[in-house]
Amino acid sequence: MQRGAAIQQFLPDTMPNLNWFLPLDACHSLDELTPQWHALLEQHRMTPACDAERYADALLAFVGMSTLSPHLKLSAVLAFGSAFDIDLRLAIGALAEQTGKRTWPGPTASQPASPTTARR
């Protein structure tokens, strides 16, 4: 079974083409991603202009399922994504889980804990 078909079997019928990023998995740099990124999103009608929710789903699918390195995925999301169209914290959090690194520092001795943190 090809990778695209394997991914598609886990997606609901209401979210087709979330494997739009598969051609990008062969790239090794942001320069290689650049000419393909927007064209692939447009081909699958997943741009912010077409449907902002599908665009957000497309970016999160790329972050979660692409075989690119987490650093290259972060570079792509920051270079091509927009904070107006997606909560970039979701993408960064997903990448942090992949690398095992914490991206948001907790409170330090010089910073008082926020009310939310203090209750934990």
HUPE-V765742 format. One record per residue. N is the residue number from 1. SS is DSSP state (helix for helix, strand for strand, loop for the rest). OMEGA is omega as a letter, one per 40 degrees, with the letter a starting at -180 (NA if undefined). D_FIRST is the distance of its C-alpha to the first C-alpha in whole Angstrom. Layout:
<<N;SS;OMEGA;D_FIRST> <N;SS;OMEGA;D_FIRST>>
//
This chain:
<<1;loop;i;0> <2;loop;a;4> <3;helix;i;7> <4;helix;i;8> <5;helix;i;6> <6;helix;i;6> <7;helix;a;10> <8;helix;a;11> <9;loop;i;11> <10;loop;a;13> <11;loop;i;16> <12;loop;a;18> <13;loop;a;19> <14;loop;a;22> <15;loop;i;20> <16;loop;i;18> <17;loop;i;17> <18;loop;i;17> <19;loop;a;14> <20;helix;a;17> <21;helix;a;18> <22;helix;i;14> <23;helix;a;17> <24;helix;a;19> <25;helix;i;17> <26;helix;a;18> <27;loop;a;22> <28;loop;a;24> <29;loop;i;27> <30;helix;i;29> <31;helix;i;30> <32;helix;i;27> <33;helix;a;25> <34;helix;a;29> <35;helix;a;28> <36;helix;a;25> <37;helix;a;25> <38;helix;a;27> <39;helix;i;26> <40;helix;i;22> <41;helix;i;24> <42;helix;i;26> <43;helix;a;24> <44;loop;i;22> <45;loop;a;26> <46;loop;i;25> <47;loop;i;28> <48;loop;a;31> <49;loop;i;33> <50;loop;a;31> <51;loop;a;30> <52;helix;a;31> <53;helix;i;29> <54;helix;i;26> <55;helix;i;27> <56;helix;i;27> <57;helix;i;24> <58;helix;i;22> <59;helix;i;24> <60;helix;i;23> <61;helix;i;20> <62;helix;a;20> <63;helix;a;22> <64;helix;a;20> <65;helix;i;16> <66;loop;i;17> <67;loop;i;17> <68;loop;i;20> <69;loop;i;23> <70;helix;a;25> <71;helix;i;28> <72;helix;i;26> <73;helix;i;25> <74;helix;i;28> <75;helix;a;30> <76;helix;a;28> <77;helix;i;28> <78;helix;a;32> <79;helix;a;32> <80;helix;a;31> <81;loop;i;31> <82;loop;i;34> <83;loop;i;36> <84;loop;a;37> <85;loop;a;33> <86;loop;i;32> <87;loop;a;33> <88;helix;i;32> <89;helix;i;33> <90;helix;a;30> <91;helix;a;28> <92;helix;i;30> <93;helix;i;30> <94;helix;i;26> <95;helix;i;27> <96;helix;i;29> <97;helix;a;27> <98;helix;a;25> <99;helix;a;28> <100;loop;a;30> <101;loop;i;33> <102;loop;a;35> <103;loop;a;35> <104;loop;a;38> <105;loop;i;41> <106;loop;i;43> <107;loop;i;47> <108;loop;a;49> <109;loop;a;53> <110;loop;i;54> <111;loop;i;52> <112;loop;i;53> <113;loop;i;50> <114;loop;i;49> <115;helix;i;50> <116;helix;a;46> <117;helix;a;46> <118;helix;a;49> <119;loop;a;48> <120;loop;NA;45>>
//
